[in-house]
Amino acid sequence: MALEILSYYPREFYWKGFVYNMLGGLYGKQNLYVQAKDMYVKACYNDSLARHNYHLISSLSNLGVAFIGYGNIDSAFICQQRALQLSLSTDSFLLHSLYGNIGDLCGRTGQNSIAVTCLKRAYDACRRKEDSLQCLWNLGEFYYNSRQPDSVLYYLNRSKESANIHIRYLSFFDLYAIAKQQGDVEKALEYLEISTRLEDSIYSTNVVTELEKKTYRWNADVQVRKEHFKAKRRIYIIAMVALVLLLVIVIVYQQILKNKKIQQSN
């Protein structure tokens, strides 16, 4: 619908790029990577016409992620590197995300040393932000997949302090898996218990969120019904007033005619 409205404004490149980027994200969440790629390509085109570098960086990075979705690693690299170049030239707030994406790509292609460098730069780029502990978990996850337990424990023990409940859950679950592999049953059970509690909290939060959504919808429906009722009542009152006025006019008119007839008779 937004695109349909924007079709009447051919030079609104900024908003077209924004909407195409959002559509790409919606397709990506459903694993429809081909459709997501098409949306992100259109987003990049409109962002470049709008000369809005921040949006173009985001669209390019998202396009790279879409290429990863259906295995086109080379194109993914090109998009992420171009986005990184733009980000470095504009001091973008997306820098940590871009380094994280390139680190993930390097890890997938076996370029471990470059992957570690990029993931550490991602952490440096957001050291003072909430995302920093997620970057540490990304490093821990990389070392976990690379079978380097000492480094894994260092980063996971730091990321488990994250304010983000999902990052805490992932950190404790990975710590449980490592303790289990090392035969440390006591620690494995401790980490498993904590990760289970966190998982339950996440599920409860999701349930509460769904209940809040349902409550909001119900309240919205009630409000809509009230507004409909008020509108109908206003129409009813207006109709009644109009009817009464009409009756008064008819009565007055009849009285005038009656007076005229009386005068004629006299």
N, C-alpha and C positions, 0 to 999 in steps of 0.2 A: 504493500500500500504506500509506503514511504517513497519507493522508487517510482511508483505511478504518479504521485504528486510531483516528485522532482523532475519528471519528464517534461513538465510545463516550464521548467527553469533550466534551460540547457547549459548555463554557465555556472551553476551551483556545484562546482567540482569538489569543494571541501566536503559538503554533506553527502554527495554521492559516494565519495571514497569512504566516508565514515560508515554509511549504510552497507556498502559491499563488504567492508571488513567485518561488520557484525554478522552478516549472512554467512560469510566464510567460517566464522567461529561456530555458528549454529550447525552448519553442515559437518564441520570437523568433530563436534561433540557426538555426532551420530555415526562417526567413522565413514562418512561419505566424502572421501578425500578428493575425488575427481571434481565433484561439484564445489567443494571448498576451494580447490586450486583455481577454478574458473572465477569464483567470487573475488579471491585475493588478487588475481591478475587485474581484474577490473578496478579493484581498490587501488592498486599501485598506479594504474594509468591515471585515475582521477586525482590521486594525491600528488602525482608529479605535475599535472596541469594546475592544481591549486598551489603548487610550490610550498607545500606544508611538509617539512622534513620529518617532524616527529611522527605524523601519521604514516608517511611513506616508509619510515624505518619499521614501524609496527607491522604494516602490511607486508613488507618484504620478509620480515622474520617469520610471520605467520604463514606466508607462502612456502618458505623453506620447510616449516613443520609439516605442511600439507604434502610436500614432495616426499618427506620421510615416510608418511603414511602409506604410500604405495610403492616404496622402495627405490625412488629415484634420488639416490644419495648425492650424485654429482650436481644435480640442479639444486638440491637442498644446500650444499656447500656454497654454490655461487650466490644464492639469495642471502644466506647468513653473512657471508663475507662482505657483500655489497651493503647490507644493512649496518654491519660493524663499521665499515669505512665512513658511512654517513653519520653514524652515531659519534665516532671519534671527532669528526669535524664540527659537530654541533653541540658537543657536551651533553648527550642525551641521557635522560634518566633510565633508558632501557638498556644501558650498557651491560649491567650484570646479567640480564636475561639473555642477551646476545652471546656473551662469553659462555654462559651455561649451555646454550643450544649448540654452539660450535664444539664445546667440550664433549657433549653427548655424541655429536657426529663423529668426532675423532675417536671416541671410545668404541663406537660401532665399527669403525674401519681399522681398528688395531693400532692407531697412532697414539699410544698411551702417554708418551712424554708430552706431546702437544695437548692432549686432553687434560692432563693434570695442570699444565700451565694455564689453560683457558679457565678451568674450574676455579683455580686460585685467584685469577684475575676477576672472575665473577664475584668472588667473596670480597676482594679488595674494593670493588666498585660499589658494594652495598654494605660495607662494614658497619655503618652506623644506622642501618635500617633493619626493620623486622625480618626482611627477606634474607639477612645474612646467615641466620642459622639454617635456613633451607639450603643455602649454598654449601654450608658445611655438611649437611646430610647428603647432598649430591656428591661431594668428595668422598664421604664415607661409603656411599653406595658404589661409587666407581672402584674404590680400593677393595670392597667386598667382592665385586665381580672379578677383580684382578687377583684375588686370593692373596691379599697382603693384610693379614689380621692385625698387626700392630698399628698400622695407619688407620685401619677401619675403626678400631677401638678409640683412638685419639679423637677422631672427628665425630663419631657417633655419641661419645660421652659429652661432647660439647653441644651437639644439635639436640640432644634429649631435653635440654633446658628451654627449648623454644616455647614461645607463647602460643604458637599454632598447634592445636591439639592433634592435627593430622601428622605434622612433622614429629611430634613427640611419640605418637603411636608407631610410625615407621621406624624411628630410631630404636625404640625399645624392642620392637619385633626383630630387627636386624641383630641387636645385641643378644636377644634370646637365641637366635639361630647360631650365632658364633659360639656362645657359651655351650650350646648343645653339641656343636661340632668338636669343641675342646674337651668335652666330657665333664664340664663343671655343672653338675646337676643342680646344685643349690642356687647358683646364680641364674641358670636357665629357667628354673621354676619362678624365681623372683621376677625376672624380666617378663616371663610369659604372663604372670599374674597382672603386672602393671599394664602390659599391652592389651590384655583382655579387658581390663577396666576402662582403658582409654577407648577401645573399640566400642564397648557398651555405651560410653558417654557420647561418642560420635553418632551411634545409632539413635540414642535417646534424643540428641539434638536434632537429628533429621526428622524424627517422629514429631517432636515438638514443633519444628518448622512447618511440617505438613499440616499439623493441627491448627497452627496459627494461620496458615493459608486458607484452610477450610473455614475457620472462624471469620476471617476477613471476607471471604466470598459470601458467607451467610449474612454477615452484617451489611455487606454491599447490596445483596439481594433485598434484604429488609428495607434498606434505605431507598432502593429503587422503587420497591412496592409502595413505600410511604409517599415518595414523590409522585408516583402515578395516582395514588389515592387523593393527594392534595390537589393535583391537577384536575382530576375528575370532579372533585368537590367544588373547585373554583368554577369549572365549566357549568356545573349544576346550579351554583348560586347565581352566576351570570345569567343563565337561561331563565331561572325563576324570577329574577329581578326584571329581566326583559319582558317576561310574560305578564308580570304584575303591571308594569308600565303600559304594556299594550292594552290590558284590560281597563286600566284607568283612562287611557286615551279613548277607548271605545265607549266607556260609560260617559265620559265628558262630552264626546261627540253626540251620543244619543240624547244626552240632556239638552245640548244646544239645539238639536233638531226638534226635540219635544217643545222647547220654549218657542221656537219659530212657529211651530204648528199652532200653539196656543195663541200666539200673537195674531196669526193669520185668521184663526177662528174668531177672535175678539174683533 
